[in-house]
């Protein structure tokens, strides 16, 4: 993904699409692997950072937490995402 293709910070609809259209379980093969990435936060690859955001979204969704916390997480992870873009 190119840097200019990343959703802008605060663009709720684009960030939701970015988060929900990525299946970290498919990319990394299991819930356990994605949970490990989200817990240990290696942040060495674009997909690891995206998996961390995906896992955070899924956990908050299950807990009934609003999407605003995901927007905050995206803003926190944005520097990593931009640094790791193609």
Phi and psi in degrees as GROMACS dihedral restraints (atoms count N, CA, C in turn):
[ dihedral_restraints ]
;  ai    aj    ak    al  type     phi  dphi    fc
    3     4     5     6     1   -85.4    20    10
    4     5     6     7     1   151.1    20    10
    6     7     8     9     1   -55.1    20    10
    7     8     9    10     1   -40.8    20    10
    9    10    11    12     1   -73.7    20    10
   10    11    12    13     1    -6.1    20    10
   12    13    14    15     1   -91.7    20    10
   13    14    15    16     1   -12.3    20    10
   15    16    17    18     1   -68.1    20    10
   16    17    18    19     1   142.3    20    10
   18    19    20    21     1   -61.7    20    10
   19    20    21    22     1   145.7    20    10
   21    22    23    24     1   -70.7    20    10
   22    23    24    25     1   147.2    20    10
   24    25    26    27     1   -57.8    20    10
   25    26    27    28     1   132.2    20    10
   27    28    29    30     1    90.7    20    10
   28    29    30    31     1   -10.2    20    10
   30    31    32    33     1   -82.5    20    10
   31    32    33    34     1    84.8    20    10
   33    34    35    36     1   -50.1    20    10
   34    35    36    37     1   -50.8    20    10
   36    37    38    39     1   -65.1    20    10
   37    38    39    40     1   -43.8    20    10
   39    40    41    42     1   -67.2    20    10
   40    41    42    43     1   -38.4    20    10
   42    43    44    45     1   -67.6    20    10
   43    44    45    46     1   -41.9    20    10
   45    46    47    48     1   -60.8    20    10
   46    47    48    49     1   -42.2    20    10
   48    49    50    51     1   -63.8    20    10
   49    50    51    52     1   -44.5    20    10
   51    52    53    54     1   -58.6    20    10
   52    53    54    55     1   -43.2    20    10
   54    55    56    57     1   -72.7    20    10
   55    56    57    58     1   -45.4    20    10
   57    58    59    60     1   -80.9    20    10
   58    59    60    61     1   -19.7    20    10
   60    61    62    63     1   -86.4    20    10
   61    62    63    64     1    -0.7    20    10
   63    64    65    66     1  -107.2    20    10
   64    65    66    67     1   119.5    20    10
   66    67    68    69     1  -100.2    20    10
   67    68    69    70     1    93.1    20    10
   69    70    71    72     1   -61.1    20    10
   70    71    72    73     1   -31.8    20    10
   72    73    74    75     1   -61.8    20    10
   73    74    75    76     1   -40.1    20    10
   75    76    77    78     1   -70.0    20    10
   76    77    78    79     1   -41.3    20    10
   78    79    80    81     1   -67.2    20    10
   79    80    81    82     1   -43.1    20    10
   81    82    83    84     1  -101.8    20    10
   82    83    84    85     1    -4.5    20    10
   84    85    86    87     1    93.3    20    10
   85    86    87    88     1   -17.1    20    10
   87    88    89    90     1  -165.9    20    10
   88    89    90    91     1   158.7    20    10
   90    91    92    93     1   -59.6    20    10
   91    92    93    94     1   -43.4    20    10
   93    94    95    96     1   -59.8    20    10
   94    95    96    97     1   -42.9    20    10
   96    97    98    99     1   -65.9    20    10
   97    98    99   100     1   -41.6    20    10
   99   100   101   102     1   -66.5    20    10
  100   101   102   103     1   -40.5    20    10
  102   103   104   105     1   -61.4    20    10
  103   104   105   106     1   -39.9    20    10
  105   106   107   108     1   -62.4    20    10
  106   107   108   109     1   -44.2    20    10
  108   109   110   111     1   -62.6    20    10
  109   110   111   112     1   -45.7    20    10
  111   112   113   114     1   -65.4    20    10
  112   113   114   115     1   -32.7    20    10
  114   115   116   117     1   -78.5    20    10
  115   116   117   118     1   -44.1    20    10
  117   118   119   120     1   -88.8    20    10
  118   119   120   121     1   -18.5    20    10
  120   121   122   123     1    49.7    20    10
  121   122   123   124     1    58.5    20    10
  123   124   125   126     1   -65.7    20    10
  124   125   126   127     1   -35.9    20    10
  126   127   128   129     1    50.7    20    10
  127   128   129   130     1    39.6    20    10
  129   130   131   132     1   -95.2    20    10
  130   131   132   133     1   -22.4    20    10
  132   133   134   135     1  -128.3    20    10
  133   134   135   136     1   158.6    20    10
  135   136   137   138     1   -57.4    20    10
  136   137   138   139     1   -44.2    20    10
  138   139   140   141     1   -68.3    20    10
  139   140   141   142     1   -30.1    20    10
  141   142   143   144     1   -65.5    20    10
  142   143   144   145     1   -43.0    20    10
  144   145   146   147     1   -66.5    20    10
  145   146   147   148     1   -41.9    20    10
  147   148   149   150     1   -65.3    20    10
  148   149   150   151     1   -36.3    20    10
  150   151   152   153     1   -65.3    20    10
  151   152   153   154     1   -39.4    20    10
  153   154   155   156     1   -59.8    20    10
  154   155   156   157     1   -45.2    20    10
  156   157   158   159     1   -65.7    20    10
  157   158   159   160     1   -42.7    20    10
  159   160   161   162     1   -58.3    20    10
  160   161   162   163     1   -46.8    20    10
  162   163   164   165     1   -64.4    20    10
  163   164   165   166     1   -41.8    20    10
  165   166   167   168     1   -61.0    20    10
  166   167   168   169     1   -44.3    20    10
  168   169   170   171     1   -60.6    20    10
  169   170   171   172     1   -48.1    20    10
  171   172   173   174     1   -62.8    20    10
  172   173   174   175     1   -43.0    20    10
  174   175   176   177     1   -62.4    20    10
  175   176   177   178     1   -45.5    20    10
  177   178   179   180     1   -65.3    20    10
  178   179   180   181     1   -35.6    20    10
  180   181   182   183     1   -62.7    20    10
  181   182   183   184     1   -44.2    20    10
  183   184   185   186     1   -66.5    20    10
  184   185   186   187     1   -31.7    20    10
  186   187   188   189     1   -85.5    20    10
  187   188   189   190     1    -8.2    20    10
  189   190   191   192     1    76.9    20    10
  190   191   192   193     1    20.9    20    10
  192   193   194   195     1   -80.3    20    10
  193   194   195   196     1   143.1    20    10
  195   196   197   198     1   -65.3    20    10
  196   197   198   199     1   164.9    20    10
  198   199   200   201     1   -73.5    20    10
  199   200   201   202     1   -16.5    20    10
  201   202   203   204     1   -57.5    20    10
  202   203   204   205     1   -34.8    20    10
  204   205   206   207     1   -66.9    20    10
  205   206   207   208     1   -31.3    20    10
  207   208   209   210     1   -69.7    20    10
  208   209   210   211     1   -37.9    20    10
  210   211   212   213     1   -60.5    20    10
  211   212   213   214     1   -41.2    20    10
  213   214   215   216     1   -64.2    20    10
  214   215   216   217     1   -42.1    20    10
  216   217   218   219     1   -63.8    20    10
  217   218   219   220     1   -41.0    20    10
  219   220   221   222     1   -60.3    20    10
  220   221   222   223     1   -44.3    20    10
  222   223   224   225     1   -61.5    20    10
  223   224   225   226     1   -39.3    20    10
  225   226   227   228     1   -65.6    20    10
  226   227   228   229     1   -39.1    20    10
  228   229   230   231     1   -86.2    20    10
  229   230   231   232     1   -12.6    20    10
  231   232   233   234     1   -53.4    20    10
  232   233   234   235     1   -44.3    20    10
  234   235   236   237     1   -60.5    20    10
  235   236   237   238     1   -35.5    20    10
  237   238   239   240     1   -68.9    20    10
  238   239   240   241     1   -43.8    20    10
  240   241   242   243     1   -60.7    20    10
  241   242   243   244     1   -45.9    20    10
  243   244   245   246     1   -65.7    20    10
  244   245   246   247     1   -37.4    20    10
  246   247   248   249     1   -67.4    20    10
  247   248   249   250     1   -28.6    20    10
  249   250   251   252     1  -100.6    20    10
  250   251   252   253     1     3.8    20    10
  252   253   254   255     1   -65.9    20    10
  253   254   255   256     1   158.8    20    10
